[in-house]
Amino acid sequence: MPELAQKQKVKKVRNPLFHIARRNEVPTWFVFVVKLSFILGALLLCGIISFLVSPITLDEMPEKFISYYIFVVEGTFFNMNTAFSTLWNASLLLIIAAAITPAFKMKFWNIGAEGQVLMGCFGAAIVMKFIAPSIPNFLALILMLVLALIFAAAWAAIPAIFKAFFNTNETLFTLMMNYIAIGLVAAFSLKFKATGSTALGVLNAGTHAGWMPEIFGSSYLIGIFVIINLVVALWFYLKYSKHGYEIAVLNGSVRTAEYVGINVKVVTIRTMILCGAVCGIAGFLLVSGSSHTVSETVVGGRGFTAVMISWLGHFNPLEMVLYSVLNAIITVGSSNAAANLQYSGEVANVLSGLFFLLILTSEFFTNFRIRFNLRQFFKSKNEPPMSEGQTPKAEGGKQ
């Protein structure tokens, strides 16, 4: 028996070096400080990388480091034209992010905003090309809006119906619908392409039929005004309406929603139709307000970027305003800096990605805390290991 006791395995009991725990209550000031710190840190990192990759020497441009920030401001808010363009890009991203938020709040992972906006553009472009030249512009805009709503809402309803009745995977379904929409628009553009071109080209360039009217020399103002009001309306809808309450209950538990008498199938389809309709409005504004045409790249990846904006905004349309504006500033401003500092435009895309990667990282620190066990790290190696089942001694020699 003594020999067996001597051969007993000794198990070292060690605490982990660090421990990650979720924060129970997060003060508003703490969230603000963390977010602001990461935003400023991301801006500093973008400036450092821009300084390192630019081929311009310090002799040619002594203020080379701060030039990145100068060119960012110059490309976004230097004059009225750049300011309106920046706000327009931010508004388009904001409305698409707000459009997919109702679906996200009920845990329907709608990744198909790109295709839904594209189908809205498709419907508006059909009216612009074939009907708008022969009718008054006001009536043409109404028809463009109606067809954009129908196309986008129907496109969003398809995966919702399959999810409601056949329990299909909505993430894959909506993602694949994007590529089908791209194929349809590409086929339409190829069929009715402009003479001597491989694309549809700008529609009604001479008559401006179906174009959004200009105010103060800009066609963006009406669209920005519409988007702001629509985002506020969506916030009220989600927070104070009966439908918003049903979405919130469905977010908690499908069984709870069924128990309180909510028709889950109806709510799923209805909410996705709403998401598609708002995407259709975004498509209508995109065609009538800025692009004046349709192509497979007209949405420009905003549907995918909107997913990130919606999550960063915690599914609150009003919180998404900040991140939409930041995205427009960094994306457009970095491209302008790349052109002036003579490095590749791909570097500008990397800067935009790094900027939002750091902001996404801030979400971790606002929701979790890291506790370091420094005593374990500096623990003496000569301390005898603790055998399995042995309890540590308390101070004073008592156990």
VMD Tcl script that draws the C-alpha trace (Angstrom):
set ca {
  {0.00 0.00 0.00}
  {2.76 2.53 0.79}
  {4.25 1.78 -2.62}
  {0.91 2.52 -4.27}
  {0.68 5.77 -2.34}
  {4.12 6.79 -3.56}
  {3.11 6.08 -7.13}
  {-0.03 8.16 -6.80}
  {-0.18 10.71 -9.57}
  {0.23 14.28 -8.51}
  {-2.02 16.67 -10.42}
  {-1.06 20.30 -10.63}
  {-3.94 22.67 -10.02}
  {-3.45 25.91 -11.89}
  {-5.77 28.78 -12.60}
  {-5.86 30.10 -16.19}
  {-3.71 33.12 -16.97}
  {-6.76 35.11 -18.07}
  {-10.50 34.68 -17.86}
  {-13.17 36.12 -20.18}
  {-16.54 36.95 -18.66}
  {-19.61 38.73 -20.00}
  {-20.40 42.09 -18.49}
  {-23.75 42.15 -16.70}
  {-24.33 45.89 -16.77}
  {-22.51 48.23 -19.14}
  {-22.74 51.97 -18.33}
  {-23.44 54.28 -21.25}
  {-20.32 56.34 -20.54}
  {-18.15 53.21 -20.70}
  {-19.54 52.25 -24.11}
  {-18.98 55.80 -25.36}
  {-15.37 55.89 -24.15}
  {-14.53 52.47 -25.62}
  {-16.14 53.24 -28.98}
  {-14.48 56.64 -29.23}
  {-11.09 55.19 -28.29}
  {-11.30 52.52 -30.98}
  {-12.51 54.99 -33.62}
  {-9.60 57.33 -32.89}
  {-7.20 54.38 -32.81}
  {-8.52 53.16 -36.17}
  {-8.01 56.62 -37.68}
  {-4.47 56.71 -36.33}
  {-3.71 53.25 -37.78}
  {-5.04 54.31 -41.21}
  {-2.79 57.37 -41.14}
  {0.28 55.30 -40.21}
  {-0.32 52.74 -42.98}
  {-0.95 55.50 -45.51}
  {2.32 57.16 -44.45}
  {4.27 53.91 -44.87}
  {2.93 52.83 -48.27}
  {2.99 56.21 -50.02}
  {5.96 56.54 -52.41}
  {6.09 60.32 -51.84}
  {9.13 61.34 -49.80}
  {9.20 63.75 -46.88}
  {11.21 66.17 -49.02}
  {8.39 66.32 -51.54}
  {5.66 66.58 -48.88}
  {6.85 67.41 -45.34}
  {3.33 67.08 -43.95}
  {3.06 63.57 -45.40}
  {1.61 61.95 -42.25}
  {-1.28 64.36 -41.78}
  {-1.87 64.52 -45.54}
  {-3.99 61.38 -45.29}
  {-6.46 63.16 -43.01}
  {-6.37 66.30 -45.14}
  {-7.26 64.33 -48.27}
  {-9.98 62.40 -46.42}
  {-11.68 65.67 -45.47}
  {-11.05 67.10 -48.92}
  {-12.71 64.14 -50.60}
  {-15.78 64.12 -48.36}
  {-16.68 67.55 -46.99}
  {-14.44 70.00 -48.86}
  {-17.32 71.66 -50.73}
  {-21.07 71.31 -51.25}
  {-20.74 68.74 -54.04}
  {-18.50 66.39 -52.08}
  {-20.60 66.86 -48.93}
  {-23.83 65.99 -50.73}
  {-22.14 62.98 -52.36}
  {-20.86 61.73 -48.99}
  {-24.24 62.15 -47.33}
  {-25.90 60.42 -50.27}
  {-23.63 57.38 -50.01}
  {-24.14 57.26 -46.25}
  {-27.93 57.57 -46.67}
  {-28.12 54.72 -49.17}
  {-26.15 52.45 -46.86}
  {-28.30 53.54 -43.91}
  {-31.63 52.77 -45.58}
  {-30.44 49.33 -46.72}
  {-29.17 48.54 -43.21}
  {-32.48 49.72 -41.74}
  {-34.35 47.62 -44.31}
  {-32.84 44.32 -43.19}
  {-33.07 45.16 -39.48}
  {-36.69 43.98 -38.91}
  {-35.74 40.54 -40.27}
  {-32.62 40.41 -38.09}
  {-34.61 41.35 -35.00}
  {-36.79 38.26 -35.44}
  {-33.67 36.12 -36.12}
  {-34.37 35.75 -39.83}
  {-30.87 36.17 -41.23}
  {-31.61 38.04 -44.43}
  {-28.33 38.26 -46.38}
  {-30.17 39.06 -49.61}
  {-30.34 42.86 -49.40}
  {-27.97 43.18 -52.36}
  {-30.33 41.25 -54.61}
  {-33.47 42.88 -53.21}
  {-32.13 46.39 -53.85}
  {-30.95 45.28 -57.27}
  {-34.44 44.02 -58.14}
  {-35.82 47.39 -57.03}
  {-33.35 49.05 -59.40}
  {-34.44 46.61 -62.11}
  {-38.12 47.50 -61.76}
  {-37.40 51.23 -61.75}
  {-35.11 50.92 -64.80}
  {-37.78 49.07 -66.80}
  {-40.19 51.97 -66.35}
  {-37.45 54.51 -67.02}
  {-36.48 52.88 -70.32}
  {-39.82 51.87 -71.82}
  {-42.50 54.10 -70.26}
  {-40.94 57.27 -68.80}
  {-40.14 58.98 -72.15}
  {-43.84 59.03 -73.14}
  {-45.45 60.22 -69.88}
  {-45.01 63.19 -67.49}
  {-41.98 62.91 -65.22}
  {-44.06 63.00 -62.01}
  {-46.15 60.03 -63.18}
  {-43.01 58.22 -64.37}
  {-41.44 58.53 -60.92}
  {-44.57 57.12 -59.28}
  {-44.63 54.14 -61.66}
  {-40.92 53.56 -61.09}
  {-41.48 53.51 -57.33}
  {-44.46 51.14 -57.59}
  {-42.64 48.63 -59.81}
  {-39.50 48.83 -57.65}
  {-41.61 48.05 -54.57}
  {-43.31 45.09 -56.28}
  {-40.09 43.59 -57.63}
  {-38.11 43.90 -54.39}
  {-40.95 42.84 -52.08}
  {-41.67 39.77 -54.20}
  {-37.97 38.90 -54.24}
  {-37.85 39.08 -50.45}
  {-41.10 37.15 -50.02}
  {-39.81 34.06 -51.86}
  {-37.27 32.95 -49.18}
  {-39.74 33.95 -46.45}
  {-42.42 31.64 -47.85}
  {-39.99 28.73 -48.11}
  {-38.78 29.39 -44.57}
  {-42.32 29.60 -43.17}
  {-43.68 26.45 -44.83}
  {-40.63 24.28 -45.50}
  {-38.17 25.52 -42.84}
  {-35.39 26.13 -45.36}
  {-32.14 27.80 -44.39}
  {-32.82 31.51 -44.91}
  {-29.14 32.50 -44.90}
  {-28.22 30.32 -47.87}
  {-31.54 30.98 -49.62}
  {-31.28 34.77 -49.50}
  {-27.59 34.63 -50.39}
  {-28.27 32.58 -53.53}
  {-31.11 34.93 -54.49}
  {-28.49 37.68 -54.83}
  {-26.76 35.85 -57.65}
  {-30.01 35.09 -59.44}
  {-30.87 38.81 -59.34}
  {-27.42 39.69 -60.68}
  {-27.92 37.21 -63.54}
  {-31.34 38.67 -64.44}
  {-30.03 42.23 -64.51}
  {-26.96 41.20 -66.51}
  {-29.18 39.49 -69.09}
  {-31.43 42.57 -69.30}
  {-28.42 44.88 -69.75}
  {-27.00 42.66 -72.47}
  {-30.35 42.47 -74.28}
  {-30.95 46.23 -74.33}
  {-27.38 47.49 -74.25}
  {-26.52 50.84 -75.75}
  {-25.17 50.94 -79.29}
  {-21.46 50.28 -79.35}
  {-21.38 49.40 -75.65}
  {-21.51 46.31 -73.48}
  {-23.75 47.97 -70.87}
  {-27.18 49.55 -70.78}
  {-25.73 53.03 -70.41}
  {-27.33 56.12 -68.89}
  {-31.05 56.16 -69.63}
  {-32.83 59.25 -71.00}
  {-29.69 61.37 -70.79}
  {-31.19 64.00 -73.08}
  {-34.73 64.24 -71.69}
  {-34.04 63.31 -68.03}
  {-37.28 61.34 -68.03}
  {-37.54 59.40 -64.78}
  {-34.75 61.41 -63.16}
  {-35.19 62.86 -59.69}
  {-35.66 66.66 -59.78}
  {-32.75 68.77 -58.57}
  {-32.97 71.06 -55.53}
  {-30.21 73.62 -55.00}
  {-28.40 72.04 -57.90}
  {-28.39 68.54 -56.40}
  {-30.58 65.53 -57.14}
  {-29.53 63.96 -53.83}
  {-31.49 66.19 -51.46}
  {-34.92 64.66 -52.08}
  {-33.52 61.16 -51.64}
  {-31.68 62.08 -48.42}
  {-34.87 63.66 -47.03}
  {-36.93 60.58 -47.91}
  {-34.37 58.24 -46.35}
  {-34.16 60.20 -43.07}
  {-37.94 60.12 -42.65}
  {-38.13 56.45 -43.59}
  {-35.46 55.47 -41.06}
  {-37.27 57.36 -38.29}
  {-40.54 55.66 -39.30}
  {-38.87 52.23 -39.13}
  {-37.56 53.05 -35.65}
  {-41.08 53.91 -34.48}
  {-42.44 50.80 -36.19}
  {-40.03 48.48 -34.40}
  {-40.25 50.18 -31.01}
  {-43.91 51.16 -30.62}
  {-46.11 49.26 -33.08}
  {-47.90 45.96 -32.54}
  {-45.94 44.43 -35.41}
  {-42.71 45.54 -33.74}
  {-43.82 43.84 -30.52}
  {-44.53 40.60 -32.41}
  {-41.09 40.75 -33.97}
  {-39.52 41.23 -30.52}
  {-41.43 38.25 -29.11}
  {-40.38 36.11 -32.06}
  {-36.79 37.16 -31.41}
  {-37.01 35.72 -27.90}
  {-38.58 32.37 -28.71}
  {-40.71 30.87 -31.46}
  {-42.55 28.73 -28.90}
  {-43.34 31.77 -26.78}
  {-44.68 33.58 -29.82}
  {-46.91 30.63 -30.69}
  {-48.06 30.35 -27.07}
  {-49.26 33.97 -26.94}
  {-51.16 33.52 -30.21}
  {-48.74 35.04 -32.75}
  {-48.92 33.46 -36.19}
  {-45.21 32.90 -36.86}
  {-45.67 32.18 -40.56}
  {-47.62 35.38 -41.15}
  {-45.16 37.51 -39.18}
  {-42.20 36.01 -41.04}
  {-43.64 36.63 -44.49}
  {-45.04 40.06 -43.60}
  {-41.73 41.25 -42.13}
  {-39.73 40.08 -45.12}
  {-42.15 41.81 -47.49}
  {-41.56 45.00 -45.50}
  {-37.79 44.51 -45.74}
  {-38.06 43.97 -49.47}
  {-40.28 47.03 -49.93}
  {-37.77 49.28 -48.16}
  {-34.99 47.80 -50.29}
  {-37.17 48.58 -53.30}
  {-37.36 52.22 -52.23}
  {-33.55 52.23 -51.96}
  {-33.33 50.80 -55.48}
  {-35.75 53.41 -56.83}
  {-33.76 56.24 -55.23}
  {-30.50 54.79 -56.55}
  {-31.76 54.66 -60.16}
  {-33.69 57.93 -60.20}
  {-31.30 59.93 -58.02}
  {-27.76 58.99 -59.02}
  {-27.05 56.07 -61.37}
  {-29.88 56.64 -63.92}
  {-29.28 53.12 -65.17}
  {-29.09 49.55 -63.95}
  {-26.26 47.04 -64.03}
  {-25.16 44.06 -62.00}
  {-22.76 46.30 -60.05}
  {-25.03 49.30 -59.47}
  {-25.63 48.47 -55.78}
  {-21.88 48.33 -55.24}
  {-21.84 45.78 -52.41}
  {-23.90 48.01 -50.12}
  {-26.23 45.10 -49.37}
  {-23.39 43.16 -47.76}
  {-21.88 46.16 -45.97}
  {-25.34 46.93 -44.58}
  {-25.24 43.68 -42.60}
  {-22.24 44.99 -40.67}
  {-23.86 48.41 -40.16}
  {-27.04 46.81 -38.81}
  {-25.11 44.69 -36.30}
  {-22.91 47.57 -35.19}
  {-26.04 49.65 -34.65}
  {-27.50 46.90 -32.42}
  {-30.51 46.67 -34.77}
  {-31.47 50.24 -33.91}
  {-31.98 52.33 -37.09}
  {-31.01 55.53 -35.27}
  {-27.70 54.10 -34.02}
  {-26.82 53.06 -37.57}
  {-26.54 56.69 -38.66}
  {-23.06 57.08 -37.10}
  {-21.60 53.97 -38.72}
  {-23.12 54.74 -42.11}
  {-21.53 58.20 -42.11}
  {-18.20 56.79 -40.91}
  {-18.24 54.19 -43.68}
  {-18.90 56.83 -46.33}
  {-16.15 59.10 -44.98}
  {-13.49 56.38 -44.73}
  {-14.36 54.69 -48.04}
  {-14.54 57.84 -50.16}
  {-11.85 59.71 -48.23}
  {-9.34 56.84 -48.40}
  {-9.85 56.58 -52.16}
  {-9.15 60.30 -52.52}
  {-6.06 59.97 -50.32}
  {-4.81 57.04 -52.40}
  {-5.13 59.06 -55.59}
  {-3.26 62.05 -54.17}
  {-0.60 60.12 -52.25}
  {0.05 57.91 -55.27}
  {-0.59 54.44 -53.94}
  {-2.99 51.75 -55.12}
  {-6.71 52.09 -54.65}
  {-6.68 48.56 -53.24}
  {-4.78 49.93 -50.26}
  {-7.71 52.28 -49.68}
  {-10.01 49.24 -49.50}
  {-7.64 47.65 -46.98}
  {-7.73 50.81 -44.87}
  {-11.54 50.79 -44.88}
  {-11.55 47.14 -43.86}
  {-9.06 47.67 -41.04}
  {-10.99 50.68 -39.79}
  {-14.19 48.70 -39.33}
  {-12.35 45.64 -38.08}
  {-11.16 47.70 -35.12}
  {-14.63 49.09 -34.53}
  {-16.01 45.55 -34.55}
  {-13.32 44.64 -32.01}
  {-14.67 47.36 -29.71}
  {-17.92 45.39 -29.48}
  {-16.01 42.62 -27.72}
  {-14.65 44.94 -25.04}
  {-18.03 46.55 -24.40}
  {-19.69 43.17 -23.89}
  {-16.90 41.20 -22.20}
  {-14.18 41.81 -19.64}
  {-10.78 40.11 -19.45}
  {-9.41 39.28 -16.00}
  {-5.68 38.52 -15.81}
  {-4.42 36.18 -13.12}
  {-0.99 37.79 -12.65}
  {-0.35 35.87 -9.44}
  {-0.47 32.64 -11.41}
  {1.95 34.06 -13.97}
  {4.55 35.04 -11.36}
  {4.01 31.97 -9.22}
  {7.22 30.43 -7.92}
  {8.35 27.32 -9.72}
  {9.67 25.88 -6.45}
  {6.23 25.77 -4.88}
  {5.32 22.10 -4.45}
  {2.56 20.87 -6.74}
  {-0.82 20.18 -5.23}
  {-2.02 16.62 -5.34}
  {-5.40 15.70 -6.69}
  {-8.12 16.15 -4.07}
  {-5.94 18.36 -1.84}
  {-7.42 21.71 -0.87}
  {-5.28 24.82 -0.76}
  {-4.33 26.21 2.64}
  {-5.75 29.51 3.71}
  {-3.70 32.27 5.29}
  {-2.64 31.57 8.88}
  {-2.25 27.83 8.28}
  {-5.94 27.04 8.62}
  {-7.76 24.95 6.10}
}
mol new
graphics top color blue
foreach p $ca { graphics top sphere $p radius 0.5 }
foreach p [lrange $ca 0 end-1] q [lrange $ca 1 end] { graphics top cylinder $p $q radius 0.2 }
display resetview
